[in-house]
Amino acid sequence: MGDRTLWNPSSGVSRLFLRQVALYEAELGVPSGFGPMEADVSRIDPAGFTAFVDALLVRHSKTRNAVMNTLSEGFVVTVLVLAQKAGIEMAALSGAGGKSWAVGLLERAREMQRHMADGM
């Protein structure tokens, strides 16, 4: 994002992640803000990414289907870590208070952040 590296995953992980981004763009009807992968770098538009994160979190908070939540949780947590690293204010989490879905996501994001350190 700008000149700042948020994450440096392996090629296989980045391909899988960007495919999931495309899937959720289609599902949410909201562009993600992620640019194409060029020279091992994908630029992120902050405004687009913020809108995508909020839409993703709103959808996740409203989903009551256990299978859907399980399928999407890893992606949502990964996006949440990137949003935190980017310093994005997440409106969907701000209004969640002590809701268990938000508390659980934030806890998993703290755990995941260790695995998503810059340069890894």
Backbone torsions as a table, in degrees:
resi	resn	phi	psi	omega
1	MET	NA	112.2	-170.6
2	GLY	65.6	-128.7	176.9
3	ASP	-96.3	4.8	-175.3
4	ARG	-96.1	129.4	175.9
5	THR	-87.6	123.4	178.8
6	LEU	-90.6	-29.5	-174.6
7	TRP	-165.0	144.6	178.2
8	ASN	-131.4	73.5	-177.7
9	PRO	-76.6	167.6	173.7
10	SER	-66.0	163.8	-178.3
11	SER	-58.9	-42.7	-179.8
12	GLY	-64.1	-42.1	179.4
13	VAL	-66.8	-42.6	-179.1
14	SER	-65.4	-37.6	177.3
15	ARG	-62.8	-47.3	179.4
16	LEU	-61.7	-45.9	-179.4
17	PHE	-60.6	-48.0	-178.3
18	LEU	-66.8	-28.5	173.9
19	ARG	-68.9	-38.1	176.4
20	GLN	-67.5	-37.3	175.9
21	VAL	-57.1	-48.4	-179.8
22	ALA	-60.4	-41.0	178.2
23	LEU	-60.1	-47.2	-178.4
24	TYR	-72.6	-29.1	172.3
25	GLU	-58.8	-45.4	179.8
26	ALA	-66.6	-43.8	-178.7
27	GLU	-65.4	-41.5	-176.9
28	LEU	-85.8	-22.1	-175.1
29	GLY	70.9	27.6	-177.2
30	VAL	-132.2	129.1	175.9
31	PRO	-67.3	148.5	-173.7
32	SER	-84.8	-22.9	-173.4
33	GLY	91.8	-8.1	177.9
34	PHE	-80.4	131.0	175.0
35	GLY	-87.0	176.4	179.2
36	PRO	-68.2	155.8	176.8
37	MET	-77.3	116.7	178.8
38	GLU	-134.6	125.0	-179.3
39	ALA	53.8	42.4	177.3
40	ASP	66.2	23.3	-179.8
41	VAL	-135.3	136.9	172.4
42	SER	-121.8	115.5	179.2
43	ARG	-76.8	149.8	-178.8
44	ILE	-123.2	127.5	174.0
45	ASP	-81.6	117.5	-175.8
46	PRO	-57.5	-43.6	-178.5
47	ALA	-66.1	-44.1	178.7
48	GLY	-64.4	-41.8	-179.6
49	PHE	-65.3	-40.2	178.7
50	THR	-60.1	-46.0	179.3
51	ALA	-63.6	-40.4	179.4
52	PHE	-64.0	-46.0	-180.0
53	VAL	-60.1	-46.0	179.7
54	ASP	-62.2	-44.7	179.2
55	ALA	-62.5	-41.3	179.8
56	LEU	-63.8	-44.9	-179.6
57	LEU	-67.7	-38.3	177.4
58	VAL	-62.3	-46.9	179.4
59	ARG	-61.2	-45.9	-178.9
60	HIS	-61.5	-38.5	-178.5
61	SER	-67.6	-27.3	-176.7
62	LYS	-93.7	-10.6	-177.3
63	THR	-79.3	124.5	-180.0
64	ARG	-107.5	-0.9	-178.9
65	ASN	-82.2	119.2	-175.7
66	ALA	-62.3	-37.5	-179.9
67	VAL	-68.9	-44.5	178.6
68	MET	-60.0	-44.9	179.2
69	ASN	-62.0	-41.8	179.5
70	THR	-65.1	-43.5	179.5
71	LEU	-63.6	-35.6	-173.9
72	SER	-94.6	-16.9	-170.8
73	GLU	-58.5	-43.8	179.9
74	GLY	-60.8	-41.6	178.1
75	PHE	-66.1	-45.5	-179.1
76	VAL	-60.6	-43.5	179.2
77	VAL	-63.2	-42.6	178.6
78	THR	-61.5	-44.6	177.9
79	VAL	-64.1	-39.7	179.1
80	LEU	-60.8	-43.4	177.7
81	VAL	-61.3	-45.8	179.0
82	LEU	-61.2	-41.1	179.2
83	ALA	-64.4	-41.1	177.5
84	GLN	-63.1	-44.8	178.7
85	LYS	-61.9	-32.5	-179.9
86	ALA	-80.8	-8.2	-179.6
87	GLY	74.9	27.4	-178.5
88	ILE	-81.6	131.0	174.8
89	GLU	-79.2	121.1	-175.1
90	MET	-102.6	101.7	-176.2
91	ALA	-57.3	-38.4	-177.5
92	ALA	-64.4	-31.9	177.7
93	LEU	-83.5	-31.3	-179.8
94	SER	-60.5	-39.5	-179.1
95	GLY	-87.6	0.6	-175.5
96	ALA	-83.0	-19.9	-179.4
97	GLY	55.1	-130.4	-178.5
98	GLY	-95.1	22.4	-179.8
99	LYS	-58.1	137.1	-174.4
100	SER	-61.2	-35.0	-179.9
101	TRP	-63.8	-40.0	-178.9
102	ALA	-72.3	-43.0	179.1
103	VAL	-61.1	-43.9	178.9
104	GLY	-63.2	-43.4	178.8
105	LEU	-63.3	-44.7	-179.1
106	LEU	-64.0	-37.1	177.3
107	GLU	-65.3	-45.2	178.6
108	ARG	-66.9	-32.9	177.2
109	ALA	-66.0	-39.7	176.6
110	ARG	-60.6	-41.8	178.0
111	GLU	-66.1	-43.5	-177.1
112	MET	-68.9	-30.2	-176.2
113	GLN	-58.9	-32.4	177.3
114	ARG	-62.1	-31.6	-178.2
115	HIS	-87.2	-10.0	-176.8
116	MET	-113.4	28.6	179.6
117	ALA	-62.0	150.6	176.8
118	ASP	-54.2	139.9	176.6
119	GLY	83.8	0.9	179.7
120	MET	-102.8	NA	NA
